[in-house]
Amino acid sequence: MPARTRRPRASRVRLRVALAALASAALVTLPLPAAQAGTTVTGRLTGTLPDGATWIADVPDHWNGTLLLFSHGFGPTVARNAPTEAVRTELLAQGYAMAGSSYDPHGSLWALDSAERDQFATLDAVTAKIGAPRRTLAVGRSMGGLVNAQLARDGGGRIDGALGQCGLVAGATDLDNYQLDAEYTIARLLLPGQDVPLVRFGSNADASATADRLTRAVTDAQSTPRGRARIALAAAFLNLPAWAPGADRPAPTDWAGQQEQQYAWFAQGILSFVEGGRYAVEQSVGGNNSWNHGVDYARLLAGSAHAPQVRALYRAAGLDLNADLRTLTAGATITADPAAVRTARQTSSAGQGLDVPLLDVHTTADNLVPVEQEHRFAARVRARGDGALLRQAYVERQGHCAFTTAETVAALHALEHRVDTGRWDDAATPAALQRAATALGLDGAAYVPYRPAPLTVGRDRPARPAPSAS
């Protein structure tokens, strides 16, 4: 089993002491009663970190001694300390203090080059104001779930446990690679002969233009059996669930019904989010970190849970699937920028071990961060020898981060059980989480036994480019 690598403890401590001093010097708070020695400041606190990131914290009068450090998802770099207002209200009522930063506001919305640093600096700034908590738990959603996994990897002695929700835990390069496969399939098969830029966007407007072209192609193709079959192929490569909001789940062999619901995700604008996210990642890592040169698309489809659906729809349309897959493989010439791949590995990946217990929760039909990412992440954690620290739980629902307040609070309590006892016991099982969430009497729960399929991504490292690759 590969040896785990750790940053030298002494250098980590020196860095954190320096960050704490800088953060304390930049501390700003809203008007509050003057703090006396040995007392805790309560209410809303705010501050600014050396890189310009802001942070907020809420401390209830009846603080229970637990501080939650929240990592927000992709989007505006605005400080948040809870996943939703309903969750924030409930947890404050239960006595939890909560803090979170904006991340560096001067860079990309894909703020992974600063997020972990800013979250640890926020922890230092807040504890300097309110005192040392009895227990510190990290919580993160979506892109913040990736940040959260990094905190769980590096936070031993700083945090005691971590709760991830809908986390992008496979990392930026896996994300961009399987999204590239879907985008490339749409461009190659639905817009043949057209030059559609897929990587190295010069601006967000360029990314939006590509998203518009691809979305129009999908919309036009939906009207024919051949087009629907090819949309299903792109959806398989995107790891797109076949269950859309507002619809009943299709039967296991209702191939046409599954495709209609995958199309619904496209029609709702998922490609705009995908391309905007790609531009932000490229900004952050300094270039294109994805590639398809060397990808065998027949082999890639063979590993997808959606392969039976795709084959059935191709047969029904009288279309040659093998010919399309050969076309995709032959035209796959996109190569990555090596420096961008290295930067993404350093800043935007997780799974290189865990320092503290981590409970990850995911919906079973997540359109933006496929649940299959959990399979990829768990394999990496186990390969590092830390599988005992990880538990994963699943909510049967459509949508990205579509959790109830009860599901979130029950998961937090299960993590606390692990931190307090040193054992997961049965607290993180689907049945126990469902009972705990339902007993809260809030807004319901849908925890279920579930095992995600492998992530359809098909590569681990870039292939050596051909001389003519672009």
N, C-alpha and C positions, 0 to 999 in steps of 0.2 A: 504494500500500500504506500503511495507516495508520501514522503515526509511533508509535514505542514511547515510553511515558512511564516515567521513572525517578524514584524518590525522590531528592532531592538527596543526593549522596554524603557531604557534610560532616555533614548532620544525621543520616544513618545511622550514621556513625562515632561521633558524639557519643553517640547513643543506646546503641550497643553498648558503648562505654567505661563509661557509667554503669551499664548492666546488669551488666557484668563486675565492677565494683567492689562493687555490691550483692550479687551472687551470691557473690563471694569472701568477703564479710563474713559471709554466712549459711552458709558451707561447714561440713559435718559429715562426718567419715569414720569408718568402722569402724576398730578398732585395727589399725595396720599399722606396719611398721618405719619409723623416722624417715627422712624423705627428706633426702638430702644434696644440696648444690648440684651441678647437672649430672647428677643421677641421676633415674631414672623410678620413681615409686611404682607398684607392681604389686599385683594382687589386686582385691578388691571395694571400691569407693569409693561413698559416698552423700553427698547434700547436700540442702539446702532452699533454694528461691529466694524472693525477696521476696513473691511473691503466694501463697506456701504450697505451690507445686508442689514435689515431691520429684524427685530424679534419682538414677540409679545408673549406675555404670560398672564394667566389668571390663577389666583390663589384664593380659595374659599376661606371664610372665617374659621370653619371647622375642618381645616386641612387634616386629612388622614395620614399624612406623611409620605404618600406616594406621589412622585412627579412623573407625568407623562410627557415625553418629548416627541412631538408630532412632526413627521416629514410629509409635506404636501406634494401633490402630483404635478404633472406637466401643465404649464400655463403661466399666467402672470406671476412674476416674482414678488409676491405680496405675502407678508408674514401671516401664517395661520397656525392655530394650535389644536385643531380638532377636525375630524373628517366632515362633520356636518354640524349645524347649529343645534339640532336635536340631541346629538351625541354629546356635544359640549355642555348643554344644559343638564342632561342626565348625570354626567360624570361629575360636574361641579356640585350637584345636589348630593352625590354620594361621597363628596369630600376630597376628590382628586384635584391636585394642581396640574395645570397644563401649560406647556410652552412650545414654541416653534419659531423658526426663522423664515425669512423670505428667500434665502440663498442670495448670492451676488446678483444685484439687479442690473449690472452693467454688461453682462454677457448674454449668452444664448438662453432661451427658455429651457433648453436641455441643460440644466445647471449642475450636472454631475461633477464638473471640475471644482465646484465650491461647496456643494451641499453637505457632505460629511463634515468638512472642516467647520462650516458655519453652524451646524447642529451641535457639535461638541463645544464650540465657542459660546453658543447660546446657553448650553447647560452650565458652563462656568459662570456666565454673567448672571443667570437667574439664581443659582445657588449662592453666589456672593451676596445677593440681596435678601433671599428668604431663609438661608441656612441650608445645611446638608439634609437632603431628604432621607427618610428611612429606606426608601426603595425608589429606583428610577427605571422606568419601562419605556422603551422606544415603540412608537406606533407609526406606521406609514402606509400610504395608499398609492396605487398606480406607479408612476415614476418614483414617488416617495416610498413605495414598497421596495424598490431597488436600493434606495438610500438606506432604508431600514435594515435590509439584509447586510449592507456594508457596516452599519453600526453594530449589528449582531456579530459580525466577523471581527471587528476591531475594538469593540467596546468593553471587553473584560476589565473589571475594576471601575468602570465608568457607568455602565448600565447593567441591570440585573436580568433583563429579559426583553424580548421584542415580539410585537404583534404586527404581522403584515397582512394587508388586505388588497386583493386584486393586483398583486405586485408584479412589476415588470422584471421578474427575477432572472430571466434568461439573459438579460443584458442587451445593450444597444446593438451589438453586431449581429446576434441572432435575430433580433427584431428587424433590422434593416435588410437582412438577407432573405427571410421568408416573405417580407413585404415586397422586396424586389422581384422575387419569383412570380408573385401574383401580378404585379404591375407589368412585368415583361410579358407574361402570358397574354394579358389583355392587349397590349400594344402589338405584339407579334401576330396574334391570331385574329383579332378583331379590327386592327388598323394596319393590315399588311402593306408593306412598302412605304409606310409613312415614318418620318423621323420624329420620334417622340422622346424628348429628353427624360431620362429616368433617374439620373444621379448628377452630382456636382452642380446643384442649382446655384445660380448667381444671386438670386433674391427670393424672397417669399412670394413675390408675384410670379416668378418663373415656376415655382412649385405649385402655385394655385392654377396656373395655366395648364400644367400637365394633369393635375387632378380633374380639371374640367373636361379635358379631352378624353381621358380614360372613363370618366363617369358617363359622358355622352355615348361613348362606344358601348358600354354595358347596357345603357338604357335602350339603345337601338337594337342591340343583339337579343334582348329579352323577347322580342316578338316572334322569333323563329326557333324551332327545335335545335337546329345546329348552333345558333347563338346561345341558347340556354345551356347546352352541353359544355360549350367553351367557358361560359361564366362559371359553371360548376367546377371546371378544372382550375380556374384561377382562384376560386373560393377554397378549394382543397389546399392549394399552396399557401394561401393566406391563413390557414387554420381557422377558417371562419365557421362559427356554429350554424347549424341548420335549424335554429329555433329563435325567432325574432319576437320582440316585445308586442304584446297585444294579440298574440296568436297562440293557439294550442300547439303543443309539440307534435310534429308529424310522426307517423308510425315509422318503425325502423326500416321498412322497405318502401315507404312512400317517397320514391326518389324525386318525383316531380314536385311534391309538396315541400320537400327539403330544399330543393333548388329555389322555389318561390320565396322561401323565407331567407335564404342566403342573399337573393336579389334584393330583398327588402333592406338589408343592411347597406348594400351598395347604394340603393335609391335614397337612403337617409343621409348620404354624404360621407361615408367612411373614408373614401379615397382623399377627400380634402384634409381630413385629420392625418392620414398616413403621409401625404406629401408634405404638409406643413411640419409634421414631426421630423421627417427626413431632413428638411432644410435646417431645422434647429440642431439636430444631431451633427450634421456636417459642419455647421458653425462651431459647435462645441469641440469637436475632435480634430478640426483643421483639414477636412477633406472627406472623400468618400470611403467609408469603412465597409462597404458591401461589394459583393462580386457574384457573377454566375459563370464565369469562364471555368470550364471543367466540370460543370454540373451535368449529370445524366438525368434528364427529366423523367424518363421512364422509371428509373430506379427511385427517384424522389417520390413519384406518385405511388409506387408500390408500397412505400412505407406509411402512406396516409390512411387514417381511419375513414376518409371519404372516398377512397378508391372504388369500392363497389358502386356507390352512387354515380360516380363519373363514368364508369364503364357502362352502366345501365343506360344512362342518358345518351351516351355516344351511340350505343346500339340502336336505341329508339329513334335517333336522328339519322341513322344510316351514314354516320360519319366515322372515318378511320382514325381511331385514337392513336394508334401507333405512329401513323404518319404525322399527326400533330406533335407528338412527343419528339419524334426525330427532328422536326422543324425547329422546335424549341432548343434541343440540344445542339444542333448545328449552328444556330445563330447566337449562342451564348458567348459573348465576347467581352462582357463588362468586367473590368478588373478593379481592385481596390487600391487605394493609396496606402502603402505600407505604414507610413508614419501615422495615418489616421487610425488604422487597425490597432497599432500599438497604443495610441492614446486612449482609444475606446476600451482596450483591455485593462489599462491602468485606472481609468476613471469611472467606467460605465459597465462594469461586470460585477458579478457576485458568485458565491458558491465556493470560494477558496477557503472553506473552513468556517466554523462558528466558534465564538468565544462564550456565548450565552445561549440559553434556550430561545428558540424561535417558533412561534405558531403562525403559520400562513393560512389564510382563509381566502377562498376564491369562489365566484359563481361558476356554475357548470356551463353557461353559455355566454361567455364574455367576448364581445365583438372586437374590442380594442386591445386587450391583453389576453390572448387565448389561455384557457385553463391548462393547456398542454405545456405552457411554460413551467408549471409546477413540476411536471415530470422531469424536465431537463435540469431544473435547479436541484431537485432532490438527488438525482444521480451524481451531480457534482459534489454535493455535500457529503454523500456517502463515500465517494471516492477519496475524500479527505479524512475519512474516519470519524466524522461528526454526526452521523445519522441519528444517534440517540438524542441529540439536542433538538432535532427538527420534528415537528408534527405539522400535518396539513389537514385541513378540514374544508368541506365543500357545501355550498348553499345551492339548492336547485332553483335557479332563477335566471332569466335572461337579462343581459346588460352588463355594462362595466361598472364595478363598484356598487352594484345595486343591493346594498345590505340594509337591513332594518337596524334601528337603534338597539333592539333586543339582541340581535345576532352579534353586534359589535361588543356590547357590554358583557355578554356571556363568554365570548372569546377572551376578553380581557381578564375575567375572573378565572378562567381555566389556566391562562398563563400565570396568574398570581399563585394558583395552587402549585404549579411546577416550580416556581421560584421559592415558595415557602417551604415545600416539602422535599425538593430535590428529585421528585418523581412526577412523571405525567399521570401515572395510575390510569384511571378511566375518565379523567376529567375532560380530555380533549377528544373523546370518541363522538361520533355523530349523535348517538342516542343521548349522551350526557349533555352535549352542547344544546341539543334541541330541548331537553327538559329544562335546563337552566334558563334558556332564552324565553321559553314559554312561561316559566314561573315568574318572570319579571312583570308580566301583565302589561307590556308596552304595545308593540306594534307587530307581533307575530314573528315566526321564524320558519325556516325550511332547510335545516341541516339534514343531509342525507349521506349514506355510504356512497362513495364514488372513487373511482381510480382513473385519472386522466390518461389519455393515449399519449404516446411519444409525440414530441413536437416535430412537425414536418419542416425540416430546415436543410438537411442533407450535406452539411459541410462543417468542419471545425477550424480549418485554416485555409487561407487563400491558395488556389492553384497557381503554379508558375505560369505567368502570362505568355501567350504566343507573341511573336514579334509584331504582328499586326493588330493586337488587341487594343480596344479603345476604352 
